[in-house]
Amino acid sequence: MSSRNKRAQAAEDMFPGMPDILGKRPPKATENSWASRTLDEAIERSYELLDQAIVRFSTGDATSSRKKWINNPDYFRKRGAPRKIQISTPINYGPSELAGIFGLYSGGRDSVNTMHLLRKYMKDRPLFRHFFCGIVHVNTGTAIAETTQHVREAVPAWGMKLHELHPKAQYLDLVLGNVRATVGPNIGRSVWLGFPGPGKLPHNVFYRRLKDEPLQRLRASLVGQEGIRRKVMYIGGMRWDESDKRFRTAEEIDVDGGIVWVSPVVHWTNAHMREYRTRYRCEKAHKHQPHRLCGDEALPANPVTDNLHMSGDCACGAYAKKDEKEERRFFYPQNAELIDLWEKTVRDAGIAANVWGQAPPKGFAQAGVDQPTSVIERLCSNCKPPIPGQDDLIDQWRDTGLITPEQHAAFTRSAA
């Protein structure tokens, strides 16, 4: 590991052009991905990843195998032979097809770099350009208005189509218990009650309803029931060097049903990201264009990330930092006033878990019917317990019987 990858090192101490590497190999890193690279070499590897993913899922046939158990013909002829054996039958679903490639843009720093890189890649790869359908932004309904404005203006200024997705469930309706199960044995029951507060389970419930559901709906509209043969490709900015969570879970190419998640900058270090911003962000002493898009190759800037060190695309409150609402109030009072209004509405409804960003009163049963299943939180990189012990809430629910040990184990695995 070069000295420039120390997390606490100041940005001005970087040495452009020097190679960098993570201090240890991520669990899901391939042999080719964990290597010391300069920024240009890291970009080259990103192009290779995108090439591999597009070719893999747009050529050849989509195949799988069906396994079944049959009686072993040698069972009576050979001593010790098993009574049953498993055989695999190959299945061909027809030619593989990419239904569309979409970049995922939150307005955060890593997201900006990744979409800038994707735009350059599509310019350099005319053969693949017809697969590219534009940029997706999931509007959770809780974002800081300036982030939403940035996305709506920067993406078209880049010359790319913006797909702004909205969840079916509104955040406040989730908190008030107005979102109810529509299928299964829990039909008619609230899926949640109160502000989510800290913990893997509440965060996963709100992530699934606010961010994952719109992406799954887009996938379904393009793929339908042909998820084995046809795929939607989502390009995101997950990196091993982002956080401990990403170090453990991020992959270069991750197939999940009809979705292919590709992380072309997964191998980039924090130093690579800083050097990329230095290379493409306009720092000229002149009046900048909106979002600092002062030229075709300029890297856009979202001021929310400079002020709050987050994209500002979500304010669900799970894992909120101490005094985060007041920090938001200082820079973006409109967003804090919206949170104030939410709190008043929840208090007036008589719900005990009525303080945004804080754990509910001990013993308050807010876990609804969403807990048996969970999703990987690919769009939330920095959501984690900001203070020691904040993530103990899910343990309390298990200990008090609000969720089963199996549900506790499932969420511990999926949200880790």
N, C-alpha and C positions, 0 to 999 in steps of 0.2 A: 504493500500500500504506500503510495506516495504521500508526502507530508501534506499535500494540498487537499486530501480527502478527510482531514480532521474536521468534525462537524463544527467545532468552536472557532475554527480559523477564520479570520476576517477575509472578506472578498478581495480586498486590495492586495493580499499576499499571494494571489493565484499567479501561476506562470503559464500563460497561454502557449499551447503547442506541446506541453508535456503530457505524457501518458498518465492514466490514472486507473485504479482498480479497487474494488471493494476489498476490505481487509480479510474476509473469508468467503467461501463459496456458498451462495444461497442454496437451500435444500432442493429447489426446483430448477436450478440452472443447468443447462446442457454443457457439454464439454467445450463447445465453441463460444458460448456466451460469456463465460467467466474468464476474462483475459484483460491484460493491461492494454489500454487503447488511448490514443490521442482523440481529441474531439472529432477530427475528420475520419478517423478509423471507426469511432463509435457511430457516426452517421452512415458510413459504408455498411456496417453491420445492421443498422436499422433498415436500410434499403434491402439487404439480403433477406431479412425476416419478412418484410412485406412481399417481396417477390415469391418467397417460398409459400406463404400463406395463400396468396392469390392463385398461384399455379395449382397448388394442392386441392383447392376447393372449387376450381373452375374447369378442371380437365379430368379425363378418365371417368370410370364408373364408380358410383357409390355402392359399396358392398358392406355386408356384415355377415354374421353367422348365427344360426339358431342352434342352441345346445339342447340336447335331450338325453335322458337316461334310457338304456335298453337292456334287455337280458343278455348276459355275457354267454356267448356260445361255448366258451371254454370252461364254464363253471363246473360242469360235471366231468370234464376231461383232464383238468390240471388241478393238482392239490394247491390250495391256497388262493385260487383265482377268485376275484370278487364276483358276487352274484350279478351286480349291475355295472355297466360301463357307460361312460359319457361319450357321445359322438357329436360332431359339429357339421351342420349342413350349411354350405355357403348360400347367400342370398344376394342377388344383384338387383338394385333398385333403379338402374338406368343411369344415364350420364349425370355427373355432378354439375351443379349450376350455382353460380353466385347470384342471388337475387338483388344484391346491392351492397356497397361499401359505404359506411357512414363514419365520420369522425365525431367523437364525443367531446363537447366543449363546455366547460363549466365557467370559464373566465379566470381560473386560477393560473398560477405561474407555470406549473408543469404542463397544464392543459394548453396554454398559449404556445409553448415551445413545440409540443407534439403536433398541434394543428398546423403550425408554421412549417414544420418538417413534412407533414403529410401533403400540404399544398405544393411544396417544392418537388416532392416525390411524384405527384401526379403530373406535374409539368414535364418531368424527366422520363415518364413512362407512358407515352401516348397509347401504347398497346393495351394498357389496363384502364385507361381513362373512362371508358364507357361504363365501367362497373361503379364508378364513384357517383353517389347520389347526393352528396352534400354533408353539411354539419348538423348534428343533433344537439340541442340543448334541452335538458329536462327542467322545466319551470315548475318548481315545487309549490309555488304560491306563497313561499315564505322568504324569498330572496330579498337582499338589499336592492332597492330599485336601481341604483347606479350600476350594479353588476348586470342586471337584465338589460338595461339600456346599452351597456358596453357590448354585450353579445349581439343584440339586435342591430347595432350599427357597424361593428367591426367585421362580422362575417360577410355581409353584403359588400362592404368596402374591399374585402379580399377577393371579390368576384365569385363567391361561392353561395350556394343555396342554403338557407337556414330552415331547419325543421324544428320548430319549438313545440315540444310535447308537454302535455299537462296530465297529471294523474286524475283518475276518476274520483278518488276520495279527496276531499278537502282536509287540510291539516286540522282546522278547528273542529270539523265534524268528527275526526278521529279522536281528538282530545275529549269531546263532549259525549262520546259513546254513541254517536249517531250512525256510525258505519257498522253494519251488521252482516253477519255471515249469510250468504244466499244459498249455499248448498251444504250437504252433509248433515250429521247429527246435531250440529250446533246452529242450525238455521234459525235466524231471528235474533241471535245473541250478539251483543256488542263485541267487536274484535279488540277494543281497548277502551280505557277510561282514565282520564287525567293526563297531565303532561308526562312525557316519557321519562324524563330524568336520566340518570346514569344507568349503565348496564347493557350487556350484550343483547338480552332479549328485547327490551323496549326499543333500542336502536334498530335492531333487525326488523321489528314489526313496522316501524315508520319508514325505514329504508325500502322495504318491500312494497309498501303501499304508495310512497311518494316518488321513488326513483325507478325501481325495477319494473313496476307494473306498466308504465308508459312504454318502456323499451320492449317489454314482452309483447305489448299490443302492436307495436310497429312491426316486430318480427312476425307475428301471426298474420298481419295484413299482407305481408309479402311472401311468406313461406306456406301458410296454411297448414295442412296436414302432411306436407312433404319435407319435414325437417331433416330426414336422413339424407335425401338427395339434394335439396335446395337449402342454401345457407344465407343468412344475413351476417355480414362482417362488421363488427364494431371496433374502431381503432381508438384506444384510450392511452392515457399517460401513466399507467402504473409503473413504478420503478422499485427495485430492490433497496435502493438507498434512501427512499422516502421515509420509511418508518420500520420499526421492528415487525409490525404486522405484515407489511408488504414484503419484507425480506423473507418471511416464512412462506407466504402464499402466492406471490405473483409468478406468472408464467409468461413465456414468450407468446405461445399460441395455446389457447384454452378453448376447447370445444364443449359447448353446453347445449345439447339438443340441436335446435335449428339456428343457434347463434355461434359464431366464431369470434372470440375475444382476442384481439391482437394487441400486444403492448410493444411497439417498436423501439421505445426508449427504455425498456425494462433494465438494460445493462448500463445505462448512463449513471454516472455518479453525480453527486451534488455539484462537484466542480465542473463537470461537463455541462450541466444545466446553466451554471453561472457564466461560463465562457461563451455558451451559445447566445445568452441574452446580451452579453457584451458585444458580440460580433454583429448582431442584427438589430439591436435596439438603437433608435436614433438618439444620439446625445449631442447633436450639433447645437451651437448657440444661436438658435433662431426660433421663430414662433412655430411650434409644432402643429401639425395637422391633428384633428381629433384622434384620440387613442394612439398618438405618436405614429400614425401610419404615413410617414413622410417618405414615400417611395414604394415601389412595387415589392421589394424584399424586406421592408421594415417589419420589425416584430411589434405587434400591438401591445399596449399597456393598459391594464385595468387598475385604476387608482385604489380600488378597494383592497387589492392584495398588498399594496404598499402600506396602507393604514392599519389593516386588521390582520395581515399575514394569513389570510384565507380568501377563498374565492368569493364568499358571501352569497353563494347560490342556495343555501339552505339554512334555516333557523329552527330546526325541529327541537333543539334544546337538549337532546341526548348528548352527554359528555360535554356540555357547555362549560367553559372555564369559569372560575370564580370571578365575579364582577363583569362577566362578558356583556351582559345587557347594558351596563353603564359605559363600557368601552364602545359598544355600538352607538349608544346615545351621544357620545362625544363627537364621533365622526358622522354618524348617519342617524340623526334624531328621529326621522320618520319611521325607521325600522324598529327602534326601541319603543316608540309610541304604539306601533302595531302590537308588539309583545305585551305592553301594558293593557291594551284593549282585550287581548286574548285572556290575560290573567283575570281581569274584571268579569269577563263573560263566564269563565269557568267558576269563579267564586260565586257569582250570582246563581249558577246552576246547582250550587251546593256540593260540588265535588271537592274532596279533601286534598287531592293532588293538584293544587291550584297555583303553584309557584313554578314558573318557567325555569328549566335548567337545574332543578333541585329534585332530590329523591322524595317520593311521597311519604306521608306519615307512616310510621312502622305499623304493619298489619293491614294497611289499606290494600284491598284486593283489586288491582287494576289489570292484572294479566287476563287477557281475553281469550279468544278461541284461535288466535293465529299461531300459538306457540308450537304445535307439533311439527311444523315445517319451517325451514328458513332458507335464506339465499346468501350467496357469497357477496359481500359488500364491495363490489369492484369500483364503485364511484365515490366511495368515502375513504380517503387515504389517511386522513389525520384525525378521524374520530376515535378517540381512545380516552381512558381515564386520565384526567389532568392532575388528579391528586391521589395519593396512596389511599387504598381502601374504597375508592368510589365505585368500583365494579363489584362490590360485595352484594349488591341488591339482588341479583339473580340467585345467589346462594341463600339469601334470606327467604326468597320465595320457595325454593326447594325445601328448606328446613321447616317452613310453616305449612307446607302442603299445597301451596298455590300452584306449583307445577310439579310434575313427577320427576324422579331421578333420571328417567330416560329423556325427558324433554330438556332437563338441565344439561345433560351430556351432549345432546344434539346441538344445542345453541352454543355450548362451549367450543365444540369442534368447528362449527360453520362460521362463527363470528370471530374466531381467533385470527 
